[in-house]
Amino acid sequence: MSDSPAARLQKLFEGHRLTPTQRRIAHCMVRGAAEVPFLSSVELAELAGVSQPSVTRFAVALGFDGYPALRRHLREVAPAGRPEPVREDSYNEYQQAVQGEIENLRRLSAMLADPAPVEEAGRLLAGSAPLPVLGLRAASSQARGFAYFAAKVHPDVRLLDEGGSMLADRIDAAAAAGASALLCFALPRHPREVVEALEHARASGLTTVTVADSAFAPVARHSDLLIPAPVGTGLAFDTACAPMLLGRVLLEAMADALPDAQARLESFDARAVARGLFVE
């Protein structure tokens, strides 16, 4: 596991049943892991958009006497010295959004220093035939992109990008056809249907692999393996460069675990040439 401040914070939160407000604080702390040990409870509350007493209750829920004790602990595990703040005033609002995504990609890179979760996910996805891929609303494009490329190396990929009463039917059909795992992309705001679909998938015997914006997302408790990738919040609508890239990384891991992936790719290329699918 990466020894980054964010990774150490996530390890601190593991095993605790947190309320939605507490998950929000935890998510905020992970996003600003290097800066948080130097914030007061009031500053952290403002940053997370919660009340100051909520921060105190959060610290107690983690087993500390209060927020000062939690902050002392964080300073012990944080790098020495407060980091120099980025001069955001040197960027316009569009550049700030790009800089935020660059930081998200750095965090994703640090997380991937331990490839074990992605490799495990790749094996689970490769071993499931059919392979249902779930993504609703904001996450539908992530699911569709994954499914498009996965179909070139996997024998049976089933895209689930529409909600409604038939969603459970399609999960049932995949399970009946032999599926053993389901891949879910879950991004804010998290639709209730996604949580319900994951619950149904697990009840049907499927192992759920989830790409979410945070390890504390509402889908976490319904995921057997969750791999987080942060989203950008600097614009009116969230940006999801890191989840998209993580999806491609999972594709790579899945292809590595499929013995005939290369042969399938070569077969597709041959058919594409024969049909003149692409402009050279």
N, C-alpha and C positions, 0 to 999 in steps of 0.2 A: 504494500500500500504506500502511496506517495506520502512523504512526511511534510507536506505543505501545511500551513496554518489551517486552511479550509478542511483538509483531511483530518487533522487532529480535532477540530471542532465537531465534525460529523461523528467521529468516534465517541466523543463526549456525550452526544445526544442519543446514541444508539441504546436501545433497551428501555427507553423511557416512553411512557404513554403520555403524549403531549396533547393539549387541547388545540383547536384550530388557531387561537390567538398565540399560544406558545409555539406552535409550528411556524407561525409567521415571524416571530422573534428569532427562532432558530435559523430560518431561511435567510433573514436579514443579516444575521451574524456570520453565516457562512459566506455570503456575498461580499462582506467587508471584513474578512477574517483578520487581515493584518492591522486594521484600524480599530476594531472593536475593543481590544484590551485597554485602550486609552480613552474610551468614552465613559461618561457618567451615565447613571441609570436614566436620567432625564434625556440626555442626548440619544441614547439607544432607543428610548421610547419614541422620540420624535422621528428617528430614522426608520423605525419599523411601523410607525403609524398606530401605536397602541398607547395605553396609559402607563404612567410610571409605576403604579402598583402592579400592573401586569408583568412588568419586568422583574419586580421583586418576587412575585409568586412563581415566575418562571425559574429564577435562581433556586428557590426553595424546592421546586419540583425536581431539580437536578441533584438535590442532596446537599446544597450549600446553605449556610446560615442566612444568607442574604446576598444581594448583588455585590457588595464590596468583596465578599469572600470569593464569589465567582470571578470577579475581575482580577483579583490577586492570582487565582489559578491560571487564568488566561495569560496573564503577563509572564508567568513562569514558563509556559509552553510556547509563547510567541517569540519571534526573532527579537534580538536586542535592539532597542531604539525605535522610536516612532517613525514610520515611513514618511518620506517627503510627499506632501499632497501633490496630485497632478493639477497643474494650473489650467482648470477648465475654461477660464476666461480667455485663454488663447485660442480656443476653438469655437466655432459657431455651433448651433444646436444640431446640425446634421453631422458635423465632424465628431461631436461628443457622442452621438449615437454609434458611429463607426468605432470610436475608441472604446466604447463600452463593449461592443461585440468582440473587439480584439482581446480585451481582458477576459471575456467569457471563453474565448478559444484557448487562451493561456491556461485557464483553470481546467478546461477539458483535457488539455495536454498533460497537465500535472496529474490528473486523475488516471489517465491512461498509462502512467508510469508502472502501474500494476495492471498487466493485461489479463489477469485471471478472470475477472467478471465478464469481460467481453468474449474471451475464448470459451467460457462456459456457455454464454448465451449463444455463440455461434454453433456449438455442438447441439444445444437444445433445438435450435431452429432448423438445423440441417437434418436432425433426426425426426422431424415432424412432417408427415405427408398424409393429408394436405397441411399446409401452413397458413392459418388465418392471420391476417394483419389488420389490426384495428386502429382507427383514428377518426375521430369525429370533430366537426367544426374546425377550430383553429389548427388541429393536428391532422386534418384530412389530407393536406398536401404532403405532409411528411410520410404518412402511411402509403399514399398513392405513389410517391417517388420510390420508396423502398420496394413496394410490390412490383413496380415496373421493371426495375433492374433485377430483383430477385427471381422473376419469372424466367430470366435468361439462363439461370444456373440451377434452379430448383424445379422439380417436376410438377408441383401443384401448389400454386400460391393463390389464396383467396382473399381479396380485398374487402374489408368491412368498413366502408366509409360513410354509410347512411344509417341513421338511427331508426327508431320506430319498433313496432311489435315484432317485425320479422328479424331483427338483429339476433335475438335469442334463438330463433329457428335456424339461422345460418350457422351460429356457433354449434348448436346441436348437430346439424348436418355434418360439419367438419369433424366433430368428435366421433360421430358414427362412422365416418369414412376412414378413421384411423389416425386423426390428428392427436399429437401428444403435447403440443405447446402452442401458445398464442403470443404473438408479438403485438404490443400496444404502444402507440405514441400518445402521450397525454400532456397537453399544454394548457396553460391558463387562458381563459377561465375554464375550469374543469367541469364538463357536462356531467350531470347526475347519471346520464345513460352510460357513460364510460365506466363509472364505478359499478353500476349494476351489471354491466356486461362482463367485467372482470370477475365479479362475484359468481355470476352464472358459469363462466368458463371454468373457474376452479371447482365449482360444484359438479361440473361435467367431467372432471378428471384431467383438465388441461393444466400444464405448468405455464404460468403467466410471466412473460418477460416484458418489462416496461421501460420505455425511455420517457422520463418526465423532467420537468424543469427543476425539481428539487427532490432530495431524499425525504422531504417532509410533505410532499404533495398529498392531496386527499386519496390518491390511488395507491399510496405506499403500502397500506395494510392489506391490500388486495393483490399485491404483486409478490410472486415468489422470488423474482430477481429484478431489482430496480436499478437502473444505471442513470444517474442524473446528468443533465446537460443544461446549463442556465440559459434563460432567454433574456434578451435586451428589453429594457423598459424605458428607453430614452425618447421614444417617439409616441405618437398617439396610439399606435398599435404595436404590440410586442413584435420583436424580431427574433428569429429562431435559427441563426446560423449554426450554433453549437449543436442543437438537436439534429439538424440536417446532416452535419458532418458525422455525428455519432451514428446516425443511421447508415451512412456509407461504411463506417468502420465495422459495424455489425454485419453488413453485407460481405465485407472482406473476410471476416471471421467465419461466417457461414460457408462461403465458397471454399475456404481452406478445409472445412470439415466435410465437404461433399466430394467424394472420390471422382465423380464424373463431371465436375464443374467446368473444367477446361474443355472437355470434349463437347459439352453442350454449347459453350461459347463459340467454339469453332464451327459447330453445326449451324448456329444462328447466323454467324457471319457469312457462311456459304449461301444460305437461303437468302439473306439480305442482298448479296451481290447478284444472285440469280434473278431476283425480283426487281432489282434496281431501286431499292428502298431509299437509298441516301444519295445525295448529290456529292460527287467526289470533288 
